[in-house]
Amino acid sequence: MKQLLTLFVMAAFCSTGARAQELRIPAPSAPQYVKQDFGLSSIELSYSRPNVKGRAIFGDLVPYGKVWRTGANQATTLNFGSDVSIGGTKIPAGKYGLLTIPGAAQWTIIITRQLDVTNPAAYKQDQDVVRVTAEAHKLPFSVETFTILFSNVGANTCALELIWDNVIVSLDIQTDIDSKIMAQIDQDMNKDNRPYFAAAFYYLENGKDLNKALEWFNKAAELQPNAFFVFYQKARCEAKLGKKQDAIATAKKSIELSKAANNSDYVTLNEKLIASLK
């Protein structure tokens, strides 16, 4: 009987211990994973987000002049889906570490091959891919949780912004998409199913041959005679070529098609385009 009681107590203890190990609590510096479409691929960011919690941050908790992992807990990393350029240096697609050296007026932002730097002692400068100096700007308010975000995202440029407490620092990132897209257009235009509208729109938006763009818009309109958006972009192209009357006529056609499709947004866009040409 005594032996059975001992086994029961041990089983209860083990069961309680197992339940205790399953306890989950929020991480003190919650990790965040961000995927931003950029160029023809994407950039993936991984970092941890400490809070101010009433502390003095830069120059105190985060010392000036020393390497910072740029977050908390885990190493901060960036994964580029295609080649990018930072500070004039071309960086091949792949995964890299993001480190910084904060200063009162300027920061040094480091892209490194190291993916595991969580303390300054582990940092090796010979693993740097590029170093960029960036201005540290004061905010008129305080941001409690450390934040890294992508802003001003365009077709081939974006900014990586680091924000914490009352400081913001920005890193510019570029990628070359024009040569790739132009090569793709040249290739696709030799196929049976030709992307007339997409190619024409790219030419229109990026200062290419507008006469060629108009030729392709016309072909797209033949293939999609009810596509109000095709006629709107064709009207924009004609306007840029100085063909005002043609542009007005095309925009009116787009309005007619837009109303038939119950799309008031394009009605407004076309009306504004016509007004700008009178």
C-alpha positions, 0 to 999 in steps of 0.5 A: 500500500505504501509503495502504491502511495509513493508511485501515486505521489510521484506520478502527480508530481511529474504531471504537475511539472509537465503542465508547468513546462507548457506555460506560455507568457508574452516575450518581453521584446516581441519578435516581428517578421515583415515581408515587403514586396519590392521590385520584382521580388521581396525583402523579408525582415526579422527582428525583436521589439523592445519597449522604452518602459520609462528608460533613457534609450539612446546614449544610455540603454543603447550606448553611442559609438558601440555596435547595437544588434538593432533590436533585442533578443535575436539578431536582426536580419534582412533577406533580399529576394533579388540584388539590391544596392545600398550606399552605392554598393551592389548586394547580391540576393540573400540573407544578411545581418542588420547592425547599427552604431548609434550616435547623437547626430548620425548613425552607422548602418551596417549590412553584414554577412553575420546572422547571429550577432546578439552582442558587440563582442561577436561582431566582426568588421571584416564581415561587413558588406556595406556601411552607410552613414545616416542622419538621426532625426528627432521626432516631436513625440516618443514611440514606445515600441522599437519599430522597423518599417518600409516606407516610400516604397516605389517600383525600384526604391524604398526606405528602411526606417528605424524608429524608437523613442524620439529618434528616426533613422532611414536607410535607402535601398534600390534595385534595378528592375528596368533592364529585367523588364525591358528584356522580358518585354522584348522576349514576350513581344515575340510570343503569340500572347503578347502583353500589349497593355502591360508593356504599354503601361510600363513605357508610359510610366517610365519615360520610354518610347510613347509612340510605341506605347500608343501602338501597343495601347491601340492593340490592347484596345482591339483585344479588349474593346470594353476595357475602360482602363485601357482607354484611360491609359491610352488617353493619358499617352495621347495627352503626353504626346500632345494629341489633345483632341485624340486624348479627349475623344479616347477619355470620353470613350473610357467614360462611356465604358466606365459607366457601363461597367458601373465604375465611378472611379474611372469616370472621375479620372477621365473627367479630370484628364479632359479638364486638364486638356481644355 
